[in-house]
Amino acid sequence: MRRAHSVAPPRFRALAVSMLLAAIVVACSEPRDPIVVKEGMLVLENQTTREWRNVRVTVNDHFMGGVPTLLAGGLMTAPLGDFQTGFGQRFDRGRMSVFKVRVTATDAAGEPVALSWGK
């Protein structure tokens, strides 16, 4: 008597192929930029597994802003008009463009965090 070979049902094979393709797409996609400047907004993403503390964002060397903490995986979203100089001058999108962003912070382990965007 001959034994039949076990073959996976077509639905199972289709699911396995779909999962494999999804894993390939995720693995091959480019990582997101942690700093994005778009349509008058600045978005900062903490892509680490540690909370950031005393987050300071400097736009074009003069306009500053920030948050006390940014959770691991968290986002800070701020209109560019909220950034201001030490003299209280606000960033004016109508007259200015962003060419540089610098981010400094300290992570939960006390290690320094430094990110930059642009020139």
Biopython code that builds the backbone (N, CA, C, O; Angstrom):
import numpy as np
from Bio.PDB.StructureBuilder import StructureBuilder

atoms = [
    (1, "MET", "N", (0.832, -1.159, 0.000)),
    (1, "MET", "CA", (0.000, 0.000, 0.000)),
    (1, "MET", "C", (0.891, 1.241, 0.000)),
    (1, "MET", "O", (1.859, 1.332, 0.755)),
    (2, "ARG", "N", (0.553, 2.161, -0.835)),
    (2, "ARG", "CA", (1.334, 3.397, -0.971)),
    (2, "ARG", "C", (0.756, 4.515, -0.122)),
    (2, "ARG", "O", (-0.462, 4.675, -0.034)),
    (3, "ARG", "N", (1.627, 5.280, 0.497)),
    (3, "ARG", "CA", (1.189, 6.407, 1.318)),
    (3, "ARG", "C", (1.181, 7.692, 0.503)),
    (3, "ARG", "O", (2.117, 7.959, -0.251)),
    (4, "ALA", "N", (0.147, 8.475, 0.648)),
    (4, "ALA", "CA", (0.092, 9.758, -0.069)),
    (4, "ALA", "C", (0.962, 10.780, 0.659)),
    (4, "ALA", "O", (1.025, 10.805, 1.889)),
    (5, "HIS", "N", (1.618, 11.604, -0.113)),
    (5, "HIS", "CA", (2.441, 12.669, 0.486)),
    (5, "HIS", "C", (1.525, 13.774, 1.009)),
    (5, "HIS", "O", (0.511, 14.110, 0.399)),
    (6, "SER", "N", (1.906, 14.315, 2.133)),
    (6, "SER", "CA", (1.141, 15.416, 2.708)),
    (6, "SER", "C", (1.511, 16.706, 1.986)),
    (6, "SER", "O", (2.691, 17.040, 1.875)),
    (7, "VAL", "N", (0.528, 17.416, 1.505)),
    (7, "VAL", "CA", (0.735, 18.687, 0.814)),
    (7, "VAL", "C", (-0.096, 19.730, 1.527)),
    (7, "VAL", "O", (-1.257, 19.495, 1.862)),
    (8, "ALA", "N", (0.507, 20.886, 1.756)),
    (8, "ALA", "CA", (-0.208, 21.960, 2.445)),
    (8, "ALA", "C", (-1.377, 22.437, 1.593)),
    (8, "ALA", "O", (-1.262, 22.511, 0.370)),
    (9, "PRO", "N", (-2.487, 22.757, 2.220)),
    (9, "PRO", "CA", (-3.629, 23.278, 1.484)),
    (9, "PRO", "C", (-3.254, 24.585, 0.777)),
    (9, "PRO", "O", (-2.384, 25.310, 1.261)),
    (10, "PRO", "N", (-3.884, 24.898, -0.345)),
    (10, "PRO", "CA", (-3.548, 26.113, -1.097)),
    (10, "PRO", "C", (-3.679, 27.390, -0.271)),
    (10, "PRO", "O", (-2.882, 28.312, -0.443)),
    (11, "ARG", "N", (-4.654, 27.464, 0.611)),
    (11, "ARG", "CA", (-4.796, 28.672, 1.444)),
    (11, "ARG", "C", (-3.601, 28.864, 2.359)),
    (11, "ARG", "O", (-3.139, 29.989, 2.555)),
    (12, "PHE", "N", (-3.097, 27.770, 2.920)),
    (12, "PHE", "CA", (-1.932, 27.857, 3.803)),
    (12, "PHE", "C", (-0.713, 28.330, 3.018)),
    (12, "PHE", "O", (0.047, 29.173, 3.496)),
    (13, "ARG", "N", (-0.526, 27.792, 1.822)),
    (13, "ARG", "CA", (0.617, 28.208, 0.989)),
    (13, "ARG", "C", (0.502, 29.681, 0.629)),
    (13, "ARG", "O", (1.499, 30.403, 0.667)),
    (14, "ALA", "N", (-0.687, 30.137, 0.284)),
    (14, "ALA", "CA", (-0.885, 31.539, -0.074)),
    (14, "ALA", "C", (-0.583, 32.453, 1.125)),
    (14, "ALA", "O", (0.035, 33.506, 0.966)),
    (15, "LEU", "N", (-1.014, 32.050, 2.303)),
    (15, "LEU", "CA", (-0.740, 32.820, 3.508)),
    (15, "LEU", "C", (0.759, 32.877, 3.786)),
    (15, "LEU", "O", (1.293, 33.936, 4.117)),
    (16, "ALA", "N", (1.434, 31.742, 3.651)),
    (16, "ALA", "CA", (2.881, 31.692, 3.882)),
    (16, "ALA", "C", (3.624, 32.595, 2.899)),
    (16, "ALA", "O", (4.546, 33.313, 3.286)),
    (17, "VAL", "N", (3.224, 32.558, 1.633)),
    (17, "VAL", "CA", (3.865, 33.403, 0.619)),
    (17, "VAL", "C", (3.602, 34.878, 0.920)),
    (17, "VAL", "O", (4.507, 35.700, 0.777)),
    (18, "SER", "N", (2.390, 35.227, 1.331)),
    (18, "SER", "CA", (2.050, 36.606, 1.670)),
    (18, "SER", "C", (2.889, 37.107, 2.836)),
    (18, "SER", "O", (3.390, 38.231, 2.807)),
    (19, "MET", "N", (3.042, 36.284, 3.850)),
    (19, "MET", "CA", (3.836, 36.670, 5.009)),
    (19, "MET", "C", (5.299, 36.845, 4.632)),
    (19, "MET", "O", (5.955, 37.766, 5.118)),
    (20, "LEU", "N", (5.814, 35.983, 3.780)),
    (20, "LEU", "CA", (7.194, 36.092, 3.337)),
    (20, "LEU", "C", (7.397, 37.379, 2.548)),
    (20, "LEU", "O", (8.391, 38.076, 2.752)),
    (21, "LEU", "N", (6.475, 37.700, 1.655)),
    (21, "LEU", "CA", (6.587, 38.929, 0.877)),
    (21, "LEU", "C", (6.512, 40.161, 1.764)),
    (21, "LEU", "O", (7.250, 41.123, 1.550)),
    (22, "ALA", "N", (5.630, 40.145, 2.757)),
    (22, "ALA", "CA", (5.521, 41.275, 3.684)),
    (22, "ALA", "C", (6.827, 41.464, 4.458)),
    (22, "ALA", "O", (7.275, 42.594, 4.654)),
    (23, "ALA", "N", (7.431, 40.371, 4.892)),
    (23, "ALA", "CA", (8.708, 40.456, 5.619)),
    (23, "ALA", "C", (9.806, 41.019, 4.725)),
    (23, "ALA", "O", (10.646, 41.792, 5.186)),
    (24, "ILE", "N", (9.806, 40.643, 3.461)),
    (24, "ILE", "CA", (10.821, 41.154, 2.535)),
    (24, "ILE", "C", (10.643, 42.652, 2.315)),
    (24, "ILE", "O", (11.623, 43.396, 2.300)),
    (25, "VAL", "N", (9.402, 43.098, 2.144)),
    (25, "VAL", "CA", (9.135, 44.521, 1.932)),
    (25, "VAL", "C", (9.586, 45.339, 3.141)),
    (25, "VAL", "O", (10.223, 46.380, 2.986)),
    (26, "VAL", "N", (9.259, 44.872, 4.336)),
    (26, "VAL", "CA", (9.650, 45.587, 5.545)),
    (26, "VAL", "C", (11.172, 45.620, 5.680)),
    (26, "VAL", "O", (11.736, 46.656, 6.034)),
    (27, "ALA", "N", (11.829, 44.522, 5.409)),
    (27, "ALA", "CA", (13.283, 44.447, 5.553)),
    (27, "ALA", "C", (13.999, 45.297, 4.512)),
    (27, "ALA", "O", (15.089, 45.805, 4.774)),
    (28, "CYS", "N", (13.404, 45.457, 3.343)),
    (28, "CYS", "CA", (14.062, 46.186, 2.259)),
    (28, "CYS", "C", (13.716, 47.668, 2.226)),
    (28, "CYS", "O", (14.366, 48.427, 1.506)),
    (29, "SER", "N", (12.717, 48.101, 2.981)),
    (29, "SER", "CA", (12.338, 49.510, 2.943)),
    (29, "SER", "C", (13.386, 50.341, 3.679)),
    (29, "SER", "O", (14.028, 49.881, 4.623)),
    (30, "GLU", "N", (13.536, 51.582, 3.212)),
    (30, "GLU", "CA", (14.515, 52.471, 3.827)),
    (30, "GLU", "C", (14.008, 52.907, 5.195)),
    (30, "GLU", "O", (12.804, 53.077, 5.387)),
    (31, "PRO", "N", (14.919, 53.087, 6.141)),
    (31, "PRO", "CA", (14.489, 53.556, 7.457)),
    (31, "PRO", "C", (13.962, 54.990, 7.361)),
    (31, "PRO", "O", (14.424, 55.774, 6.532)),
    (32, "ARG", "N", (12.996, 55.324, 8.212)),
    (32, "ARG", "CA", (12.444, 56.673, 8.231)),
    (32, "ARG", "C", (13.454, 57.641, 8.812)),
    (32, "ARG", "O", (14.246, 57.279, 9.682)),
    (33, "ASP", "N", (13.421, 58.860, 8.333)),
    (33, "ASP", "CA", (14.262, 59.918, 8.879)),
    (33, "ASP", "C", (13.658, 60.340, 10.218)),
    (33, "ASP", "O", (12.452, 60.578, 10.282)),
    (34, "PRO", "N", (14.444, 60.442, 11.284)),
    (34, "PRO", "CA", (13.886, 60.825, 12.579)),
    (34, "PRO", "C", (13.459, 62.291, 12.633)),
    (34, "PRO", "O", (12.687, 62.675, 13.512)),
    (35, "ILE", "N", (13.957, 63.121, 11.695)),
    (35, "ILE", "CA", (13.573, 64.535, 11.633)),
    (35, "ILE", "C", (12.945, 64.781, 10.272)),
    (35, "ILE", "O", (13.559, 64.520, 9.237)),
    (36, "VAL", "N", (11.719, 65.285, 10.280)),
    (36, "VAL", "CA", (11.024, 65.602, 9.029)),
    (36, "VAL", "C", (10.512, 67.034, 9.118)),
    (36, "VAL", "O", (9.866, 67.417, 10.094)),
    (37, "VAL", "N", (10.812, 67.820, 8.080)),
    (37, "VAL", "CA", (10.300, 69.182, 7.972)),
    (37, "VAL", "C", (9.406, 69.205, 6.748)),
    (37, "VAL", "O", (9.861, 68.982, 5.626)),
    (38, "LYS", "N", (8.106, 69.481, 6.978)),
    (38, "LYS", "CA", (7.157, 69.416, 5.867)),
    (38, "LYS", "C", (5.958, 70.308, 6.150)),
    (38, "LYS", "O", (5.379, 70.261, 7.235)),
    (39, "GLU", "N", (5.595, 71.115, 5.174)),
    (39, "GLU", "CA", (4.400, 71.952, 5.228)),
    (39, "GLU", "C", (4.300, 72.759, 6.521)),
    (39, "GLU", "O", (3.247, 72.795, 7.157)),
    (40, "GLY", "N", (5.388, 73.395, 6.898)),
    (40, "GLY", "CA", (5.375, 74.263, 8.065)),
    (40, "GLY", "C", (5.433, 73.558, 9.398)),
    (40, "GLY", "O", (5.261, 74.192, 10.439)),
    (41, "MET", "N", (5.672, 72.255, 9.390)),
    (41, "MET", "CA", (5.739, 71.489, 10.630)),
    (41, "MET", "C", (7.095, 70.801, 10.752)),
    (41, "MET", "O", (7.713, 70.433, 9.753)),
    (42, "LEU", "N", (7.536, 70.638, 11.971)),
    (42, "LEU", "CA", (8.729, 69.848, 12.260)),
    (42, "LEU", "C", (8.265, 68.646, 13.077)),
    (42, "LEU", "O", (7.587, 68.793, 14.094)),
    (43, "VAL", "N", (8.639, 67.465, 12.619)),
    (43, "VAL", "CA", (8.286, 66.233, 13.328)),
    (43, "VAL", "C", (9.584, 65.534, 13.714)),
    (43, "VAL", "O", (10.439, 65.271, 12.869)),
    (44, "LEU", "N", (9.714, 65.239, 14.996)),
    (44, "LEU", "CA", (10.868, 64.527, 15.530)),
    (44, "LEU", "C", (10.371, 63.199, 16.085)),
    (44, "LEU", "O", (9.437, 63.164, 16.886)),
    (45, "GLU", "N", (10.998, 62.110, 15.656)),
    (45, "GLU", "CA", (10.609, 60.779, 16.125)),
    (45, "GLU", "C", (11.749, 60.152, 16.915)),
    (45, "GLU", "O", (12.874, 60.055, 16.424)),
    (46, "ASN", "N", (11.460, 59.734, 18.119)),
    (46, "ASN", "CA", (12.428, 58.997, 18.928)),
    (46, "ASN", "C", (12.369, 57.540, 18.476)),
    (46, "ASN", "O", (11.463, 56.804, 18.869)),
    (47, "GLN", "N", (13.314, 57.127, 17.668)),
    (47, "GLN", "CA", (13.318, 55.770, 17.118)),
    (47, "GLN", "C", (14.098, 54.797, 17.990)),
    (47, "GLN", "O", (14.417, 53.691, 17.552)),
    (48, "THR", "N", (14.405, 55.194, 19.211)),
    (48, "THR", "CA", (15.155, 54.324, 20.109)),
    (48, "THR", "C", (14.215, 53.636, 21.091)),
    (48, "THR", "O", (13.008, 53.876, 21.081)),
    (49, "THR", "N", (14.772, 52.789, 21.930)),
    (49, "THR", "CA", (13.993, 52.084, 22.940)),
    (49, "THR", "C", (14.053, 52.771, 24.299)),
    (49, "THR", "O", (13.539, 52.247, 25.288)),
    (50, "ARG", "N", (14.683, 53.946, 24.348)),
    (50, "ARG", "CA", (14.807, 54.684, 25.610)),
    (50, "ARG", "C", (14.138, 56.053, 25.504)),
    (50, "ARG", "O", (14.139, 56.686, 24.449)),
    (51, "GLU", "N", (13.576, 56.485, 26.610)),
    (51, "GLU", "CA", (12.990, 57.826, 26.692)),
    (51, "GLU", "C", (14.098, 58.878, 26.572)),
    (51, "GLU", "O", (15.209, 58.672, 27.061)),
    (52, "TRP", "N", (13.796, 59.990, 25.927)),
    (52, "TRP", "CA", (14.724, 61.124, 25.859)),
    (52, "TRP", "C", (14.246, 62.198, 26.820)),
    (52, "TRP", "O", (13.047, 62.433, 26.963)),
    (53, "ARG", "N", (15.199, 62.845, 27.479)),
    (53, "ARG", "CA", (14.885, 63.913, 28.428)),
    (53, "ARG", "C", (15.571, 65.199, 28.000)),
    (53, "ARG", "O", (16.621, 65.178, 27.357)),
    (54, "ASN", "N", (14.962, 66.315, 28.366)),
    (54, "ASN", "CA", (15.490, 67.646, 28.061)),
    (54, "ASN", "C", (15.795, 67.777, 26.561)),
    (54, "ASN", "O", (16.918, 68.099, 26.171)),
    (55, "VAL", "N", (14.793, 67.526, 25.744)),
    (55, "VAL", "CA", (14.941, 67.537, 24.289)),
    (55, "VAL", "C", (14.949, 68.985, 23.812)),
    (55, "VAL", "O", (13.995, 69.726, 24.045)),
    (56, "ARG", "N", (16.026, 69.384, 23.145)),
    (56, "ARG", "CA", (16.184, 70.741, 22.612)),
    (56, "ARG", "C", (16.336, 70.660, 21.103)),
    (56, "ARG", "O", (17.171, 69.915, 20.590)),
    (57, "VAL", "N", (15.519, 71.435, 20.398)),
    (57, "VAL", "CA", (15.551, 71.471, 18.940)),
    (57, "VAL", "C", (15.942, 72.877, 18.521)),
    (57, "VAL", "O", (15.335, 73.852, 18.962)),
    (58, "THR", "N", (16.965, 72.985, 17.662)),
    (58, "THR", "CA", (17.417, 74.273, 17.162)),
    (58, "THR", "C", (17.275, 74.276, 15.649)),
    (58, "THR", "O", (17.806, 73.401, 14.964)),
    (59, "VAL", "N", (16.554, 75.264, 15.131)),
    (59, "VAL", "CA", (16.328, 75.412, 13.697)),
    (59, "VAL", "C", (17.187, 76.573, 13.199)),
    (59, "VAL", "O", (17.149, 77.669, 13.759)),
    (60, "ASN", "N", (17.962, 76.323, 12.142)),
    (60, "ASN", "CA", (18.808, 77.345, 11.509)),
    (60, "ASN", "C", (19.722, 78.066, 12.504)),
    (60, "ASN", "O", (19.962, 79.264, 12.360)),
    (61, "ASP", "N", (20.220, 77.372, 13.480)),
    (61, "ASP", "CA", (21.182, 77.886, 14.462)),
    (61, "ASP", "C", (20.632, 78.911, 15.447)),
    (61, "ASP", "O", (21.338, 79.262, 16.393)),
    (62, "HIS", "N", (19.414, 79.406, 15.277)),
    (62, "HIS", "CA", (18.927, 80.502, 16.127)),
    (62, "HIS", "C", (17.559, 80.261, 16.766)),
    (62, "HIS", "O", (17.299, 80.772, 17.855)),
    (63, "PHE", "N", (16.685, 79.500, 16.119)),
    (63, "PHE", "CA", (15.317, 79.338, 16.588)),
    (63, "PHE", "C", (15.212, 78.050, 17.394)),
    (63, "PHE", "O", (15.533, 76.967, 16.904)),
    (64, "MET", "N", (14.755, 78.183, 18.642)),
    (64, "MET", "CA", (14.784, 77.037, 19.554)),
    (64, "MET", "C", (13.404, 76.635, 20.046)),
    (64, "MET", "O", (12.474, 77.440, 20.097)),
    (65, "GLY", "N", (13.306, 75.367, 20.404)),
    (65, "GLY", "CA", (12.103, 74.800, 20.997)),
    (65, "GLY", "C", (12.460, 73.457, 21.588)),
    (65, "GLY", "O", (13.634, 73.086, 21.617)),
    (66, "GLY", "N", (11.481, 72.730, 22.055)),
    (66, "GLY", "CA", (11.760, 71.408, 22.611)),
    (66, "GLY", "C", (10.675, 70.957, 23.554)),
    (66, "GLY", "O", (9.643, 71.610, 23.710)),
    (67, "VAL", "N", (10.929, 69.832, 24.176)),
    (67, "VAL", "CA", (9.999, 69.237, 25.144)),
    (67, "VAL", "C", (10.808, 68.655, 26.300)),
    (67, "VAL", "O", (11.974, 68.302, 26.124)),
    (68, "PRO", "N", (10.197, 68.553, 27.479)),
    (68, "PRO", "CA", (10.923, 67.973, 28.617)),
    (68, "PRO", "C", (11.259, 66.502, 28.413)),
    (68, "PRO", "O", (12.353, 66.065, 28.771)),
    (69, "THR", "N", (10.319, 65.717, 27.834)),
    (69, "THR", "CA", (10.569, 64.295, 27.591)),
    (69, "THR", "C", (9.941, 63.877, 26.269)),
    (69, "THR", "O", (8.955, 64.456, 25.813)),
    (70, "LEU", "N", (10.540, 62.859, 25.671)),
    (70, "LEU", "CA", (10.002, 62.244, 24.459)),
    (70, "LEU", "C", (10.119, 60.737, 24.651)),
    (70, "LEU", "O", (11.222, 60.191, 24.690)),
    (71, "LEU", "N", (8.981, 60.075, 24.771)),
    (71, "LEU", "CA", (8.964, 58.639, 25.037)),
    (71, "LEU", "C", (9.618, 57.848, 23.913)),
    (71, "LEU", "O", (9.689, 58.315, 22.776)),
    (72, "ALA", "N", (10.092, 56.653, 24.232)),
    (72, "ALA", "CA", (10.641, 55.757, 23.213)),
    (72, "ALA", "C", (9.565, 55.504, 22.168)),
    (72, "ALA", "O", (8.444, 55.126, 22.507)),
    (73, "GLY", "N", (9.901, 55.710, 20.903)),
    (73, "GLY", "CA", (8.939, 55.548, 19.820)),
    (73, "GLY", "C", (7.979, 56.712, 19.671)),
    (73, "GLY", "O", (7.095, 56.678, 18.815)),
    (74, "GLY", "N", (8.139, 57.748, 20.495)),
    (74, "GLY", "CA", (7.226, 58.883, 20.492)),
    (74, "GLY", "C", (7.548, 59.921, 19.430)),
    (74, "GLY", "O", (8.628, 59.923, 18.840)),
    (75, "LEU", "N", (6.576, 60.809, 19.201)),
    (75, "LEU", "CA", (6.715, 61.884, 18.230)),
    (75, "LEU", "C", (6.578, 63.231, 18.909)),
    (75, "LEU", "O", (5.763, 63.399, 19.817)),
    (76, "MET", "N", (7.376, 64.188, 18.468)),
    (76, "MET", "CA", (7.192, 65.590, 18.816)),
    (76, "MET", "C", (6.826, 66.295, 17.518)),
    (76, "MET", "O", (7.595, 66.276, 16.558)),
    (77, "THR", "N", (5.657, 66.914, 17.489)),
    (77, "THR", "CA", (5.207, 67.630, 16.309)),
    (77, "THR", "C", (5.003, 69.082, 16.697)),
    (77, "THR", "O", (4.281, 69.379, 17.649)),
    (78, "ALA", "N", (5.647, 70.003, 15.949)),
    (78, "ALA", "CA", (5.536, 71.414, 16.285)),
    (78, "ALA", "C", (5.508, 72.259, 15.023)),
    (78, "ALA", "O", (6.258, 71.996, 14.083)),
    (79, "PRO", "N", (4.639, 73.285, 14.994)),
    (79, "PRO", "CA", (4.674, 74.224, 13.887)),
    (79, "PRO", "C", (5.982, 75.011, 13.936)),
    (79, "PRO", "O", (6.463, 75.347, 15.018)),
    (80, "LEU", "N", (6.554, 75.303, 12.781)),
    (80, "LEU", "CA", (7.822, 76.049, 12.754)),
    (80, "LEU", "C", (7.674, 77.414, 13.415)),
    (80, "LEU", "O", (8.642, 77.932, 13.971)),
    (81, "GLY", "N", (6.489, 78.005, 13.367)),
    (81, "GLY", "CA", (6.252, 79.301, 13.994)),
    (81, "GLY", "C", (6.380, 79.286, 15.503)),
    (81, "GLY", "O", (6.462, 80.349, 16.118)),
    (82, "ASP", "N", (6.400, 78.111, 16.119)),
    (82, "ASP", "CA", (6.582, 78.012, 17.572)),
    (82, "ASP", "C", (8.040, 78.140, 17.992)),
    (82, "ASP", "O", (8.320, 78.355, 19.171)),
    (83, "PHE", "N", (8.965, 78.014, 17.060)),
    (83, "PHE", "CA", (10.389, 78.122, 17.393)),
    (83, "PHE", "C", (10.767, 79.598, 17.413)),
    (83, "PHE", "O", (10.379, 80.363, 16.530)),
    (84, "GLN", "N", (11.539, 79.992, 18.443)),
    (84, "GLN", "CA", (11.900, 81.399, 18.565)),
    (84, "GLN", "C", (13.321, 81.576, 19.068)),
    (84, "GLN", "O", (13.911, 80.674, 19.663)),
    (85, "THR", "N", (13.854, 82.764, 18.813)),
    (85, "THR", "CA", (15.205, 83.095, 19.253)),
    (85, "THR", "C", (15.172, 83.470, 20.731)),
    (85, "THR", "O", (14.106, 83.551, 21.340)),
    (86, "GLY", "N", (16.343, 83.696, 21.290)),
    (86, "GLY", "CA", (16.444, 84.142, 22.672)),
    (86, "GLY", "C", (15.825, 85.514, 22.890)),
    (86, "GLY", "O", (15.500, 85.873, 24.022)),
    (87, "PHE", "N", (15.658, 86.289, 21.812)),
    (87, "PHE", "CA", (15.053, 87.614, 21.903)),
    (87, "PHE", "C", (13.558, 87.596, 21.598)),
    (87, "PHE", "O", (12.923, 88.649, 21.548)),
    (88, "GLY", "N", (12.985, 86.391, 21.392)),
    (88, "GLY", "CA", (11.557, 86.269, 21.179)),
    (88, "GLY", "C", (11.103, 86.349, 19.733)),
    (88, "GLY", "O", (9.900, 86.320, 19.471)),
    (89, "GLN", "N", (12.026, 86.448, 18.789)),
    (89, "GLN", "CA", (11.645, 86.478, 17.378)),
    (89, "GLN", "C", (11.228, 85.078, 16.953)),
    (89, "GLN", "O", (11.941, 84.107, 17.208)),
    (90, "ARG", "N", (10.071, 84.975, 16.303)),
    (90, "ARG", "CA", (9.551, 83.675, 15.865)),
    (90, "ARG", "C", (9.990, 83.372, 14.437)),
    (90, "ARG", "O", (10.225, 84.268, 13.627)),
    (91, "PHE", "N", (10.092, 82.069, 14.160)),
    (91, "PHE", "CA", (10.416, 81.626, 12.809)),
    (91, "PHE", "C", (9.262, 82.036, 11.896)),
    (91, "PHE", "O", (8.105, 81.732, 12.186)),
    (92, "ASP", "N", (9.572, 82.729, 10.790)),
    (92, "ASP", "CA", (8.563, 83.218, 9.849)),
    (92, "ASP", "C", (8.670, 82.438, 8.545)),
    (92, "ASP", "O", (9.572, 82.674, 7.742)),
    (93, "ARG", "N", (7.737, 81.503, 8.342)),
    (93, "ARG", "CA", (7.767, 80.663, 7.131)),
    (93, "ARG", "C", (7.652, 81.483, 5.860)),
    (93, "ARG", "O", (8.169, 81.077, 4.819)),
    (94, "GLY", "N", (6.993, 82.614, 5.919)),
    (94, "GLY", "CA", (6.818, 83.455, 4.734)),
    (94, "GLY", "C", (8.117, 84.076, 4.258)),
    (94, "GLY", "O", (8.261, 84.376, 3.073)),
    (95, "ARG", "N", (9.052, 84.271, 5.152)),
    (95, "ARG", "CA", (10.323, 84.913, 4.809)),
    (95, "ARG", "C", (11.531, 83.999, 4.952)),
    (95, "ARG", "O", (12.616, 84.329, 4.474)),
    (96, "MET", "N", (11.356, 82.860, 5.599)),
    (96, "MET", "CA", (12.500, 81.995, 5.900)),
    (96, "MET", "C", (12.241, 80.572, 5.431)),
    (96, "MET", "O", (11.097, 80.137, 5.298)),
    (97, "SER", "N", (13.328, 79.866, 5.186)),
    (97, "SER", "CA", (13.230, 78.431, 4.910)),
    (97, "SER", "C", (14.166, 77.700, 5.870)),
    (97, "SER", "O", (15.143, 78.265, 6.361)),
    (98, "VAL", "N", (13.852, 76.462, 6.119)),
    (98, "VAL", "CA", (14.669, 75.662, 7.039)),
    (98, "VAL", "C", (15.817, 75.041, 6.264)),
    (98, "VAL", "O", (15.598, 74.357, 5.264)),
    (99, "PHE", "N", (17.040, 75.279, 6.721)),
    (99, "PHE", "CA", (18.198, 74.647, 6.091)),
    (99, "PHE", "C", (18.950, 73.742, 7.053)),
    (99, "PHE", "O", (19.809, 72.964, 6.638)),
    (100, "LYS", "N", (18.627, 73.845, 8.346)),
    (100, "LYS", "CA", (19.367, 73.048, 9.320)),
    (100, "LYS", "C", (18.528, 72.844, 10.580)),
    (100, "LYS", "O", (17.879, 73.772, 11.063)),
    (101, "VAL", "N", (18.549, 71.620, 11.104)),
    (101, "VAL", "CA", (17.894, 71.304, 12.380)),
    (101, "VAL", "C", (18.876, 70.486, 13.198)),
    (101, "VAL", "O", (19.487, 69.544, 12.694)),
    (102, "ARG", "N", (19.022, 70.850, 14.462)),
    (102, "ARG", "CA", (19.884, 70.095, 15.379)),
    (102, "ARG", "C", (19.062, 69.746, 16.616)),
    (102, "ARG", "O", (18.350, 70.586, 17.166)),
    (103, "VAL", "N", (19.176, 68.491, 17.039)),
    (103, "VAL", "CA", (18.447, 67.992, 18.210)),
    (103, "VAL", "C", (19.452, 67.467, 19.219)),
    (103, "VAL", "O", (20.355, 66.703, 18.874)),
    (104, "THR", "N", (19.290, 67.879, 20.460)),
    (104, "THR", "CA", (20.114, 67.331, 21.542)),
    (104, "THR", "C", (19.176, 66.893, 22.669)),
    (104, "THR", "O", (18.112, 67.476, 22.878)),
    (105, "ALA", "N", (19.595, 65.866, 23.378)),
    (105, "ALA", "CA", (18.816, 65.341, 24.506)),
    (105, "ALA", "C", (19.720, 64.421, 25.307)),
    (105, "ALA", "O", (20.887, 64.224, 24.970)),
    (106, "THR", "N", (19.167, 63.867, 26.361)),
    (106, "THR", "CA", (19.827, 62.841, 27.160)),
    (106, "THR", "C", (18.858, 61.676, 27.274)),
    (106, "THR", "O", (17.685, 61.875, 27.592)),
    (107, "ASP", "N", (19.336, 60.455, 27.015)),
    (107, "ASP", "CA", (18.418, 59.315, 27.108)),
    (107, "ASP", "C", (18.275, 58.867, 28.561)),
    (107, "ASP", "O", (18.953, 59.385, 29.448)),
    (108, "ALA", "N", (17.401, 57.914, 28.794)),
    (108, "ALA", "CA", (17.084, 57.461, 30.152)),
    (108, "ALA", "C", (18.292, 56.877, 30.878)),
    (108, "ALA", "O", (18.306, 56.829, 32.108)),
    (109, "ALA", "N", (19.309, 56.432, 30.133)),
    (109, "ALA", "CA", (20.520, 55.884, 30.747)),
    (109, "ALA", "C", (21.568, 56.962, 30.991)),
    (109, "ALA", "O", (22.663, 56.671, 31.474)),
    (110, "GLY", "N", (21.234, 58.212, 30.655)),
    (110, "GLY", "CA", (22.176, 59.322, 30.861)),
    (110, "GLY", "C", (23.116, 59.553, 29.680)),
    (110, "GLY", "O", (24.013, 60.392, 29.763)),
    (111, "GLU", "N", (22.924, 58.825, 28.590)),
    (111, "GLU", "CA", (23.766, 58.982, 27.409)),
    (111, "GLU", "C", (23.266, 60.162, 26.564)),
    (111, "GLU", "O", (22.059, 60.377, 26.454)),
    (112, "PRO", "N", (24.198, 60.932, 25.964)),
    (112, "PRO", "CA", (23.774, 62.052, 25.129)),
    (112, "PRO", "C", (23.170, 61.573, 23.813)),
    (112, "PRO", "O", (23.576, 60.554, 23.254)),
    (113, "VAL", "N", (22.186, 62.337, 23.334)),
    (113, "VAL", "CA", (21.540, 62.089, 22.044)),
    (113, "VAL", "C", (21.802, 63.311, 21.184)),
    (113, "VAL", "O", (21.608, 64.435, 21.648)),
    (114, "ALA", "N", (22.238, 63.126, 19.945)),
    (114, "ALA", "CA", (22.470, 64.234, 19.016)),
    (114, "ALA", "C", (22.046, 63.804, 17.620)),
    (114, "ALA", "O", (22.521, 62.795, 17.099)),
    (115, "LEU", "N", (21.157, 64.568, 17.026)),
    (115, "LEU", "CA", (20.692, 64.322, 15.669)),
    (115, "LEU", "C", (20.794, 65.614, 14.872)),
    (115, "LEU", "O", (20.718, 66.703, 15.441)),
    (116, "SER", "N", (20.965, 65.503, 13.573)),
    (116, "SER", "CA", (20.962, 66.687, 12.733)),
    (116, "SER", "C", (20.292, 66.396, 11.404)),
    (116, "SER", "O", (20.257, 65.255, 10.942)),
    (117, "TRP", "N", (19.760, 67.449, 10.798)),
    (117, "TRP", "CA", (19.080, 67.373, 9.514)),
    (117, "TRP", "C", (19.548, 68.567, 8.701)),
    (117, "TRP", "O", (19.712, 69.659, 9.245)),
    (118, "GLY", "N", (19.762, 68.377, 7.424)),
    (118, "GLY", "CA", (20.180, 69.470, 6.550)),
    (118, "GLY", "C", (21.683, 69.671, 6.564)),
    (118, "GLY", "O", (22.450, 68.747, 6.838)),
    (119, "LYS", "N", (22.086, 70.888, 6.265)),
    (119, "LYS", "CA", (23.518, 71.217, 6.137)),
    (119, "LYS", "C", (24.266, 71.063, 7.418)),
    (119, "LYS", "O", (25.472, 71.305, 7.462)),
]
sb = StructureBuilder()
sb.init_structure("model")
sb.init_model(0)
sb.init_chain("A")
sb.init_seg("    ")
for serial, (resi, resn, name, xyz) in enumerate(atoms, 1):
    if name == "N":
        sb.init_residue(resn, " ", resi, " ")
    sb.init_atom(name, np.array(xyz, "f"), 0.0, 1.0, " ", f" {name:<3s}", serial, name[0])
structure = sb.get_structure()
